[in-house]
Amino acid sequence: MYCSVASFILILMSKFYITCHSNCKRL
């Protein structure tokens, strides 16, 4: 349970980081 939650948060954070990084690059 904890492992799946941790990996889910990690994926969510990495997706958010990649999206933010892409937006910053466009600007």
ABEGO torsion letter per residue (X at the ends): XAAAAAAAAAAAAAAAAAAAAAAAAAX
